[in-house]
Amino acid sequence: MSPDEFRRHAHAMVDWMADYLADVGTRRVVPDVRPGDVRRRLPGAAPEAGEPFERLFADFRDVIVPGMTHWNHPGWFAYFPANASPPSILAEMLVSTLGAQCMSWQTSPAATELEQVAMQWLRDLLGLDAGFTGVIQDTSSTATLVALLTARERATAHAAGAVGLRDAGAPALTVYASTEAHSSVPKGVKLAGYGLEQLRLIGVDDAYAMRPDLLERALADDAAAGRRPACVVATLGTTSSTAVDPLRPIGDLCRRYGAWLHVDASYAGAAGLLPECRWMFDGMELADSFVMNPHKWLLVNFDCSAYFVRDVDATLRTFQTSPEYLRTAYDPEVANFRDWGVQLGRRFRALKLWFVLRSYGAEGLRTMLRAHIALAAEFRRRVEAEPDFEVVAPSPLGLVCFRHRPAGMDHPAALDEHNRALLAEVNRDGSVHLTHTSLGGHYVLRLAVGQWQTGREDVERAWSLIRRASAY
């Protein structure tokens, strides 16, 4: 493809992209397809000769797009927000054009230094103290794994020093998280080599937040049995209900028992931009690491996970490797982010974060966050005003957990099945999409407000569909 051909096709694609962003709200949120429908429309083998780009783009438009779920739809109320704002999309286009490999300073000096600047900006906007240093990971699952591995190495080193040998007589290392913690925690515990038998799932209170008294009991029991508490994962904004674990008492316990405190604020961390939401961060000075995802609620498209850590040296001791072919004369004075996580190769993710922060500004982002929180509060009030509906968890941010409970329907299994059918009926319309979870053993519905184009009319449409479905 020549530069002139590239220019012509690129212009056509940008026109399509702009139209898509403008009219995505007219599409079904989730496609009406069955497993195998798309695959059957695709060739069974790669072509021997190259095909015209017009044909490729036509297949994308006519086969692929109709089979896609549209996470940027204003009626997207499922799972969690996953925004792709125009400035972020444009940044990705530039990154793809540059084709940069950003594993070290020398391989892309500007990428490394822009990442340092953008992460400092984000740290300050979130109200985190200067003791944190930021690095971009791909996802929170990776960031949590990085924290677990670093905690393991630190705990192993301490245990080795206590017994004089690194692997002779060293105690088992234990990890703690609430029963509402994300599934990436047990997965990370397995990958980091602790073993699932060393994961302690701590019970929660009526608001689904970790109970510090139960954590203290588990820590004390393990210490008394000769095990070493290595890491506690606290969650700010659990996936199911946005429950907020109390950081200060958890952090105090971590200090007492020498455990690394990792804070998972994947979705809710964006609310740190709002002074009125900083209550969630009380005790953050006791945390060793913190992760939030700009690719959820902060208008940066996937993937871009912001990981902040206090002990950079511990991170480097865990991940640093210096084969001769990677060494440069600048290594002593620069950050080589390949040494800050699992991956060697790294994408230029900082550009889209920088574009978003500059395009919207702090106040523009705060305005959006406040609007989403207000829409969720309005929806909650509608639910509370109906005698046959109930809210089942606190909703401090943009997520409301609720269910329909008709008069006379008290059997748990019947209620679960009723709400399962209600959700299917709501989603059948295609103009909105909600998901469910289980809280306290009950099937409940979730409405998550957080897409950049979502407005009051979209929330009202969702509520109208819910009311109509509840009448069946």
WOZI-V956187 format. One record per pair of residues at least 12 apart in sequence whose ideal C-beta (glycine too) atoms are under 10 Angstrom apart, sorted by the first residue. I is the first residue (numbers start at 1). J is the second residue. Records with the same first field share a line. If there is no record, write none. Layout:
I: J ; J
//
This chain:
1: 50 ; 53
5: 53
6: 53 ; 97
8: 53
9: 53 ; 54 ; 56 ; 57
10: 93 ; 97
12: 53 ; 54 ; 57
13: 53 ; 57 ; 60 ; 61 ; 93
14: 89 ; 90 ; 93
16: 57 ; 60 ; 61 ; 65
17: 86 ; 89 ; 90 ; 93
18: 86 ; 89
20: 61 ; 65 ; 70 ; 72
21: 72 ; 84 ; 85 ; 86 ; 89 ; 452 ; 453
22: 453
24: 70 ; 71 ; 72 ; 73 ; 74 ; 75 ; 76 ; 451 ; 453
25: 70 ; 72 ; 73 ; 74 ; 75 ; 76 ; 431 ; 451 ; 453 ; 454 ; 455 ; 457 ; 458
26: 73 ; 431
27: 65 ; 66 ; 68 ; 70 ; 73 ; 75 ; 430 ; 431
28: 66 ; 68 ; 69 ; 70 ; 73 ; 75 ; 427 ; 429 ; 430 ; 431 ; 433
29: 69 ; 70 ; 71 ; 72 ; 73 ; 74 ; 75 ; 76 ; 77 ; 78 ; 427 ; 429 ; 430 ; 431 ; 432 ; 433 ; 434
30: 68 ; 69 ; 70 ; 73 ; 76 ; 78 ; 427 ; 428 ; 430 ; 432 ; 433
31: 65 ; 66 ; 67 ; 68 ; 69 ; 70 ; 430
32: 66 ; 67 ; 428 ; 430
33: 66 ; 67 ; 68 ; 69
37: 63 ; 66 ; 67
38: 63 ; 64 ; 66 ; 67 ; 68
39: 67
41: 59 ; 62 ; 63 ; 64 ; 66 ; 67
42: 59 ; 63 ; 64
43: 59
69: 433
70: 433 ; 451
71: 83 ; 84 ; 301 ; 302 ; 433 ; 451
72: 84 ; 85 ; 89 ; 301 ; 451 ; 452 ; 453 ; 454
73: 430 ; 431 ; 432 ; 433 ; 451 ; 453 ; 454 ; 458
74: 431 ; 432 ; 451 ; 452 ; 453 ; 454 ; 455 ; 457 ; 458 ; 459 ; 461
75: 429 ; 430 ; 431 ; 432 ; 433 ; 434 ; 451 ; 453 ; 454 ; 457 ; 458 ; 459 ; 461 ; 462 ; 465
76: 432 ; 433 ; 434 ; 448 ; 449 ; 450 ; 451 ; 453 ; 454 ; 458
77: 376 ; 379 ; 398 ; 399 ; 400 ; 426 ; 427 ; 432 ; 433 ; 434 ; 435 ; 445 ; 446 ; 447 ; 448 ; 449 ; 450 ; 451 ; 454 ; 458 ; 459 ; 462
78: 427 ; 432 ; 433 ; 434 ; 435 ; 436 ; 446 ; 447 ; 448
79: 239 ; 267 ; 296 ; 399 ; 433 ; 434 ; 435 ; 437 ; 446 ; 448 ; 450
80: 237 ; 239 ; 242 ; 266 ; 267 ; 268 ; 293 ; 296 ; 297 ; 398 ; 399 ; 435 ; 446 ; 448 ; 450
81: 267 ; 270 ; 293 ; 295 ; 296 ; 297 ; 298 ; 299 ; 372 ; 398 ; 399 ; 448 ; 449 ; 450 ; 451 ; 452 ; 454
82: 267 ; 293 ; 295 ; 296 ; 297 ; 300 ; 301 ; 302 ; 303 ; 450 ; 451
83: 294 ; 295 ; 296 ; 297 ; 298 ; 299 ; 300 ; 301 ; 302 ; 356 ; 368 ; 450 ; 451 ; 452 ; 453
84: 295 ; 299 ; 300 ; 301 ; 302 ; 352 ; 451 ; 452
85: 298 ; 299 ; 300 ; 301 ; 352 ; 355 ; 356 ; 359 ; 360 ; 368 ; 452 ; 453
86: 299 ; 301 ; 355 ; 356 ; 359 ; 452
87: 299 ; 300 ; 301 ; 352 ; 354 ; 355 ; 356 ; 357 ; 358 ; 359 ; 360
88: 294 ; 295 ; 298 ; 299 ; 300 ; 301 ; 302 ; 304 ; 351 ; 352 ; 353 ; 355 ; 356 ; 359 ; 452
89: 301 ; 352 ; 355
90: 351 ; 352 ; 355 ; 359
91: 300 ; 301 ; 348 ; 349 ; 350 ; 351 ; 352 ; 353 ; 354 ; 355 ; 356 ; 359
92: 300 ; 301 ; 302 ; 347 ; 348 ; 349 ; 351 ; 352 ; 355
93: 352
94: 348 ; 351 ; 352 ; 355
95: 111 ; 347 ; 348 ; 349 ; 350 ; 351 ; 352
96: 347 ; 348
98: 110 ; 111 ; 348 ; 351
99: 348
100: 346 ; 347 ; 348 ; 351
101: 338 ; 344 ; 345 ; 346 ; 347 ; 348
102: 114 ; 115 ; 136 ; 337 ; 338 ; 345 ; 346 ; 347 ; 348 ; 349 ; 350 ; 351
103: 326 ; 336 ; 337 ; 338 ; 339 ; 343 ; 344 ; 345 ; 346 ; 347
104: 326 ; 327 ; 328 ; 330 ; 331 ; 334 ; 335 ; 336 ; 337 ; 338 ; 339 ; 344 ; 346
105: 328 ; 330 ; 331 ; 333 ; 334 ; 335 ; 336 ; 337 ; 338
106: 326 ; 327 ; 328 ; 329 ; 330 ; 331 ; 334 ; 336
107: 326 ; 328 ; 336 ; 338 ; 345 ; 346
108: 337 ; 346 ; 348 ; 350
109: 330 ; 334
110: 348 ; 350 ; 351
111: 337 ; 346 ; 347 ; 348 ; 349 ; 350 ; 351
112: 334 ; 335 ; 336 ; 337 ; 346 ; 348 ; 350
113: 334 ; 335 ; 350
114: 348 ; 349 ; 350 ; 351 ; 353 ; 354
115: 134 ; 135 ; 136 ; 335 ; 337 ; 346 ; 348 ; 349 ; 350 ; 351 ; 353 ; 354
116: 133 ; 134 ; 135 ; 334 ; 335 ; 337 ; 350
117: 350 ; 354 ; 357
118: 134 ; 136 ; 294 ; 304 ; 306 ; 349 ; 350 ; 351 ; 352 ; 353 ; 354 ; 355 ; 356 ; 357 ; 358
119: 132 ; 133 ; 134 ; 135 ; 136 ; 306 ; 307 ; 308 ; 350 ; 353 ; 354
120: 132 ; 133 ; 134
121: 134 ; 353 ; 354 ; 357 ; 358 ; 362
122: 134 ; 136 ; 269 ; 270 ; 272 ; 273 ; 292 ; 294 ; 298 ; 306 ; 308 ; 353 ; 354 ; 357
123: 272 ; 290 ; 306 ; 308
124: 362
125: 270 ; 272 ; 273 ; 298 ; 357 ; 362 ; 365 ; 366
126: 265 ; 269 ; 270 ; 271 ; 272 ; 273 ; 274 ; 278 ; 281 ; 284 ; 290 ; 292 ; 306 ; 308
127: 272 ; 273 ; 274 ; 275 ; 277 ; 278 ; 281 ; 284
128: 269 ; 272 ; 281 ; 284 ; 285 ; 287 ; 290 ; 292 ; 306 ; 308
129: 284 ; 285 ; 287 ; 308 ; 310
131: 284 ; 285 ; 287 ; 288 ; 308 ; 309 ; 310 ; 311
132: 284 ; 285 ; 287 ; 288 ; 289 ; 290 ; 307 ; 308 ; 309 ; 310 ; 312
133: 307 ; 308 ; 309 ; 310 ; 311 ; 312 ; 315 ; 335 ; 340
134: 290 ; 291 ; 306 ; 307 ; 308 ; 309 ; 340
135: 305 ; 306 ; 307 ; 308 ; 309 ; 312 ; 315 ; 335 ; 337 ; 339 ; 340 ; 341 ; 346 ; 350
136: 294 ; 300 ; 303 ; 304 ; 305 ; 306 ; 307 ; 337 ; 340 ; 341 ; 346 ; 347 ; 348 ; 349 ; 350 ; 352 ; 353
137: 291 ; 293 ; 303 ; 304 ; 305 ; 306 ; 307 ; 337 ; 340 ; 341 ; 342 ; 343 ; 346 ; 349
138: 295 ; 302 ; 303 ; 304 ; 305 ; 341 ; 342 ; 343 ; 346 ; 347 ; 349
139: 184 ; 266 ; 291 ; 293 ; 295 ; 302 ; 303 ; 304 ; 305
140: 182 ; 184 ; 264 ; 265 ; 266 ; 267 ; 269 ; 291 ; 292 ; 293 ; 295 ; 296 ; 303 ; 305 ; 306 ; 307
141: 182 ; 183 ; 184 ; 185 ; 187 ; 188 ; 191 ; 264 ; 266 ; 291 ; 305
142: 184 ; 188 ; 291 ; 303 ; 305 ; 307 ; 341 ; 342 ; 343
143: 184 ; 188 ; 262 ; 264 ; 266 ; 289 ; 290 ; 291 ; 292 ; 293 ; 305 ; 306 ; 307 ; 308 ; 309 ; 341 ; 342
144: 177 ; 181 ; 182 ; 184 ; 185 ; 187 ; 188 ; 189 ; 191 ; 192 ; 231 ; 233 ; 262 ; 264 ; 266 ; 289 ; 291 ; 305 ; 307
145: 184 ; 185 ; 187 ; 188 ; 189 ; 190 ; 191 ; 192 ; 341 ; 342
146: 188 ; 192 ; 262 ; 289 ; 291 ; 305 ; 307 ; 309 ; 315 ; 318 ; 319 ; 340 ; 341 ; 342 ; 343
147: 185 ; 188 ; 192 ; 231 ; 233 ; 260 ; 261 ; 262 ; 263 ; 264 ; 287 ; 288 ; 289 ; 290 ; 291 ; 307 ; 309 ; 315 ; 318
148: 173 ; 175 ; 184 ; 185 ; 187 ; 188 ; 189 ; 190 ; 191 ; 192 ; 193 ; 194 ; 230 ; 231 ; 233 ; 260 ; 262 ; 289
149: 188 ; 191 ; 192 ; 193 ; 194 ; 231 ; 315 ; 318 ; 319 ; 341 ; 342
150: 192 ; 230 ; 231 ; 260 ; 262 ; 288 ; 289 ; 309 ; 311 ; 314 ; 315 ; 316 ; 317 ; 318 ; 319 ; 340 ; 341
151: 173 ; 175 ; 192 ; 194 ; 229 ; 230 ; 231 ; 232 ; 233 ; 259 ; 260 ; 261 ; 262 ; 288 ; 289 ; 314 ; 318
152: 173 ; 175 ; 189 ; 192 ; 193 ; 194 ; 230 ; 231 ; 260 ; 318
153: 192 ; 230 ; 260 ; 314 ; 315 ; 317 ; 318 ; 319
154: 173 ; 230 ; 231 ; 258 ; 259 ; 260 ; 288 ; 311 ; 314 ; 315 ; 317 ; 318
155: 170 ; 171 ; 173 ; 174 ; 175 ; 194 ; 228 ; 229 ; 230 ; 231 ; 258 ; 259 ; 260
156: 170 ; 171 ; 173 ; 193 ; 228 ; 230
157: 314 ; 317
158: 170 ; 228 ; 230 ; 258
159: 171 ; 172 ; 173 ; 228 ; 230
162: 228
169: 226
170: 228
171: 222 ; 223 ; 225 ; 226 ; 227 ; 228 ; 229 ; 230
172: 194 ; 195 ; 197 ; 198 ; 222 ; 225 ; 226 ; 227 ; 228 ; 230
173: 189 ; 192 ; 193 ; 194 ; 195 ; 198 ; 222 ; 227 ; 228 ; 229 ; 230 ; 231 ; 259
174: 189 ; 194 ; 195 ; 197 ; 198 ; 199 ; 200 ; 218 ; 219 ; 221 ; 222 ; 223 ; 225 ; 227 ; 228 ; 229 ; 230 ; 231 ; 232 ; 257 ; 259
175: 188 ; 189 ; 192 ; 194 ; 195 ; 196 ; 198 ; 199 ; 200 ; 201 ; 229 ; 230 ; 231 ; 232 ; 233 ; 259 ; 260 ; 262
176: 198 ; 199 ; 200 ; 201 ; 202 ; 210 ; 214 ; 215 ; 218 ; 219 ; 222 ; 229 ; 230 ; 231 ; 232 ; 233 ; 234 ; 250 ; 253 ; 254 ; 257 ; 259 ; 261
177: 189 ; 199 ; 200 ; 201 ; 202 ; 210 ; 215 ; 231 ; 232 ; 233 ; 234 ; 235 ; 245 ; 262 ; 264
178: 200 ; 201 ; 202 ; 203 ; 204 ; 205 ; 208 ; 209 ; 210 ; 211 ; 214 ; 215 ; 232 ; 233 ; 234 ; 235 ; 238 ; 243 ; 245 ; 250
179: 201 ; 202 ; 203 ; 204 ; 208 ; 210 ; 211 ; 214 ; 238
180: 201 ; 202 ; 203 ; 204 ; 208 ; 209 ; 210 ; 235 ; 238 ; 239 ; 240 ; 241 ; 242 ; 243 ; 245 ; 393 ; 437 ; 439
181: 199 ; 201 ; 202 ; 204 ; 210 ; 233 ; 234 ; 235 ; 238 ; 239 ; 243 ; 245 ; 264
182: 233 ; 235 ; 237 ; 238 ; 239 ; 240 ; 264 ; 266 ; 267
183: 239
184: 233 ; 239 ; 264 ; 266
185: 199 ; 201 ; 231 ; 233 ; 235 ; 262 ; 264
186: 199 ; 201
188: 231 ; 233 ; 262
189: 231 ; 233
191: 342
192: 230 ; 231
194: 230 ; 231
198: 222 ; 227 ; 228 ; 229 ; 230
199: 231 ; 233
200: 214 ; 215 ; 217 ; 218 ; 219 ; 221 ; 222 ; 227 ; 229 ; 232
201: 214 ; 218
202: 214 ; 215 ; 216 ; 217 ; 218 ; 219 ; 232 ; 233 ; 234 ; 245 ; 250
203: 215 ; 217 ; 218
204: 238 ; 241 ; 243 ; 245 ; 439 ; 440
205: 243 ; 245 ; 246
206: 393 ; 394 ; 440
207: 241 ; 243 ; 244 ; 245 ; 393 ; 394 ; 396
208: 235 ; 238 ; 240 ; 241 ; 242 ; 243 ; 244 ; 245 ; 392 ; 393 ; 394 ; 401 ; 439 ; 440
209: 234 ; 235 ; 236 ; 238 ; 241 ; 243 ; 244 ; 245 ; 246 ; 250 ; 394
210: 232 ; 233 ; 234 ; 235 ; 238 ; 243 ; 244 ; 245 ; 246 ; 247 ; 249 ; 250
211: 245 ; 246 ; 249 ; 250
212: 234 ; 245 ; 246 ; 247 ; 248 ; 249 ; 250 ; 251 ; 252 ; 253
213: 249 ; 253
215: 229 ; 232 ; 234 ; 245 ; 246 ; 249 ; 250 ; 253 ; 254 ; 257 ; 259
216: 249 ; 250 ; 252 ; 253 ; 256 ; 257
218: 232 ; 253
219: 232 ; 253 ; 254 ; 256 ; 257 ; 258 ; 259
220: 253 ; 256 ; 257
222: 257 ; 259
223: 256 ; 257 ; 258 ; 259
228: 257 ; 258 ; 259
229: 253 ; 254 ; 256 ; 257 ; 258 ; 259 ; 260
230: 257 ; 258 ; 259 ; 260
231: 254 ; 259 ; 260 ; 261 ; 262 ; 288 ; 289
232: 245 ; 250 ; 251 ; 253 ; 254 ; 257 ; 259 ; 260 ; 261 ; 262 ; 263 ; 287 ; 288
233: 245 ; 250 ; 260 ; 261 ; 262 ; 263 ; 264 ; 289
234: 246 ; 247 ; 250 ; 251 ; 254 ; 261 ; 262 ; 263 ; 264 ; 265 ; 283 ; 286 ; 287 ; 290
235: 247 ; 262 ; 263 ; 264 ; 265 ; 266 ; 267 ; 268
236: 263 ; 264 ; 265 ; 266 ; 267 ; 268 ; 269 ; 271 ; 272 ; 277 ; 280 ; 281 ; 284 ; 290 ; 291 ; 292 ; 396 ; 397
237: 264 ; 265 ; 266 ; 267 ; 268 ; 269 ; 270 ; 271 ; 280 ; 292 ; 296 ; 297 ; 396 ; 397 ; 398 ; 399
238: 264 ; 266 ; 267 ; 268 ; 393 ; 399 ; 437 ; 439
239: 264 ; 266 ; 267 ; 399 ; 437 ; 446
240: 393 ; 399 ; 401 ; 436 ; 437 ; 438 ; 439 ; 444 ; 446
241: 392 ; 393 ; 394 ; 395 ; 396 ; 399 ; 400 ; 401 ; 437 ; 439 ; 440 ; 444 ; 446
242: 267 ; 268 ; 271 ; 280 ; 376 ; 393 ; 394 ; 395 ; 396 ; 397 ; 398 ; 399 ; 400 ; 401 ; 446 ; 448
243: 268 ; 393 ; 394 ; 396 ; 401 ; 439
244: 265 ; 268 ; 277 ; 279 ; 280 ; 281 ; 282 ; 394 ; 396 ; 397
245: 263 ; 264 ; 265 ; 280 ; 283
246: 280 ; 282 ; 283
247: 261 ; 263 ; 265 ; 280 ; 281 ; 282 ; 283 ; 284 ; 285 ; 286 ; 287 ; 290
248: 282 ; 283 ; 284 ; 285 ; 286
249: 283 ; 286
250: 263 ; 283 ; 286 ; 287
251: 263 ; 282 ; 283 ; 284 ; 285 ; 286 ; 287 ; 288
252: 283 ; 286
253: 286
254: 286 ; 287 ; 288
255: 286
259: 288
260: 287 ; 288 ; 289 ; 309 ; 310 ; 311 ; 314
261: 283 ; 284 ; 286 ; 287 ; 288 ; 289 ; 290 ; 310
262: 287 ; 288 ; 289 ; 290 ; 291 ; 307 ; 309
263: 280 ; 281 ; 283 ; 284 ; 286 ; 287 ; 288 ; 289 ; 290 ; 291 ; 292 ; 308
264: 289 ; 290 ; 291 ; 292 ; 293
265: 280 ; 281 ; 284 ; 287 ; 290 ; 291 ; 292 ; 293 ; 306
266: 291 ; 292 ; 293 ; 295 ; 296 ; 297 ; 305 ; 306
267: 292 ; 293 ; 296 ; 297 ; 298 ; 397 ; 398 ; 399 ; 448 ; 450
268: 280 ; 292 ; 293 ; 296 ; 297 ; 396 ; 397 ; 398 ; 399
269: 281 ; 290 ; 291 ; 292 ; 293 ; 294 ; 296 ; 297 ; 298 ; 306 ; 308
270: 292 ; 293 ; 294 ; 296 ; 297 ; 298 ; 299 ; 300 ; 306 ; 365 ; 368 ; 369 ; 372 ; 397 ; 398 ; 450
271: 292 ; 297 ; 298 ; 366 ; 369 ; 370 ; 372 ; 373 ; 396 ; 397 ; 398
272: 284 ; 290 ; 292 ; 369
273: 297 ; 298 ; 362 ; 363 ; 365 ; 366 ; 368 ; 369 ; 370
274: 365 ; 366 ; 369 ; 370 ; 373 ; 397
275: 366
276: 366 ; 370 ; 373
277: 369 ; 370 ; 373 ; 396 ; 397
279: 396
280: 396 ; 397
284: 308
285: 310
287: 308 ; 309 ; 310
288: 308 ; 309 ; 310 ; 311 ; 314
289: 307 ; 308 ; 309 ; 310 ; 311 ; 314 ; 315
290: 306 ; 307 ; 308 ; 309 ; 310
291: 305 ; 306 ; 307 ; 308 ; 309
292: 305 ; 306 ; 307 ; 308
293: 305 ; 306 ; 307
294: 306 ; 349 ; 352 ; 353 ; 356 ; 357 ; 365
295: 349 ; 352 ; 353
296: 448 ; 450
297: 365 ; 368 ; 369 ; 372 ; 397 ; 398 ; 448 ; 449 ; 450 ; 451 ; 452
298: 353 ; 356 ; 357 ; 360 ; 365 ; 368 ; 369 ; 450 ; 452
299: 352 ; 353 ; 355 ; 356 ; 357 ; 359 ; 360 ; 364 ; 365 ; 368 ; 451 ; 452
300: 349 ; 352 ; 353 ; 354 ; 355 ; 356 ; 357
301: 349 ; 352 ; 356
303: 347 ; 349 ; 352
304: 347 ; 349 ; 350 ; 351 ; 352 ; 353 ; 356
305: 349
306: 349 ; 353
307: 340 ; 341
309: 340
312: 335 ; 339 ; 340
315: 339 ; 340 ; 341
316: 335 ; 336 ; 339 ; 340
317: 339
318: 339 ; 340 ; 341 ; 342
319: 337 ; 338 ; 339 ; 340 ; 341 ; 342 ; 343 ; 344
320: 336 ; 338 ; 339 ; 340
321: 338 ; 339 ; 344
322: 336 ; 338 ; 339
326: 338 ; 339 ; 344
337: 350
360: 452
368: 450 ; 452 ; 454
369: 397 ; 398 ; 450
371: 398 ; 449 ; 452 ; 454 ; 455 ; 456
372: 397 ; 398 ; 399 ; 448 ; 449 ; 450 ; 451 ; 452 ; 454 ; 459
373: 395 ; 396 ; 397 ; 398 ; 399 ; 449 ; 450
374: 398 ; 449 ; 456
375: 398 ; 400 ; 447 ; 449 ; 450 ; 454 ; 455 ; 456 ; 458 ; 459 ; 460
376: 395 ; 396 ; 397 ; 398 ; 399 ; 400 ; 447 ; 448 ; 449 ; 450 ; 459
377: 395 ; 396 ; 397 ; 398 ; 400 ; 449
378: 400 ; 449 ; 456 ; 459 ; 460 ; 463
379: 391 ; 395 ; 398 ; 399 ; 400 ; 402 ; 447 ; 449 ; 456 ; 459 ; 460 ; 462 ; 463 ; 466
380: 394 ; 395 ; 399 ; 400 ; 401 ; 402 ; 447
381: 400
382: 400 ; 402 ; 459 ; 460 ; 463 ; 466 ; 467
383: 395 ; 400 ; 401 ; 402 ; 403 ; 404 ; 445 ; 447 ; 463 ; 466
384: 400 ; 402
386: 402 ; 404 ; 405 ; 463 ; 466 ; 467 ; 470
387: 405 ; 406 ; 407
388: 403 ; 404 ; 405 ; 406 ; 407 ; 409 ; 467 ; 470 ; 471
389: 402 ; 403 ; 404 ; 405 ; 406 ; 445 ; 466 ; 467 ; 470
390: 402 ; 403 ; 404 ; 405 ; 444
391: 403 ; 444
392: 405 ; 437 ; 439 ; 440 ; 442 ; 444 ; 445 ; 446
393: 437 ; 439 ; 440 ; 444 ; 446
395: 447 ; 449
397: 448 ; 449 ; 450
398: 447 ; 448 ; 449 ; 450 ; 451 ; 454
399: 437 ; 446 ; 447 ; 448 ; 449 ; 450
400: 445 ; 446 ; 447 ; 448 ; 449 ; 459
401: 436 ; 437 ; 439 ; 442 ; 444 ; 445 ; 446 ; 447 ; 448
402: 419 ; 434 ; 444 ; 445 ; 446 ; 447 ; 466
403: 415 ; 416 ; 418 ; 419 ; 422 ; 423 ; 436 ; 439 ; 442 ; 443 ; 444 ; 445
404: 418 ; 419 ; 421 ; 422 ; 423 ; 444 ; 445 ; 466 ; 467 ; 469 ; 470 ; 471
405: 418 ; 419 ; 442 ; 470
406: 418 ; 470 ; 471
412: 441 ; 442 ; 443
413: 443
415: 442 ; 443 ; 444
416: 436 ; 438 ; 441 ; 442 ; 443 ; 444
417: 443
418: 443 ; 470 ; 472
419: 436 ; 442 ; 443 ; 444 ; 445 ; 469 ; 470
420: 436 ; 443 ; 445
421: 469 ; 472
422: 434 ; 436 ; 443 ; 445 ; 465 ; 466 ; 468 ; 469 ; 470 ; 471 ; 472
423: 435 ; 436 ; 443 ; 444 ; 445 ; 446 ; 466 ; 469
424: 436 ; 469
425: 465 ; 466 ; 468 ; 469 ; 470 ; 472
426: 445 ; 447 ; 462 ; 463 ; 464 ; 465 ; 466 ; 467 ; 468 ; 469 ; 470
427: 465 ; 469
428: 465 ; 469
429: 461 ; 462 ; 464 ; 465 ; 468 ; 469
431: 458 ; 461 ; 462 ; 465
432: 447 ; 454 ; 458 ; 459 ; 461 ; 462 ; 463 ; 464 ; 465 ; 466
433: 462
434: 446 ; 447 ; 448 ; 462 ; 465 ; 466
435: 447 ; 448
445: 466
447: 459 ; 462 ; 463 ; 466
449: 462
//
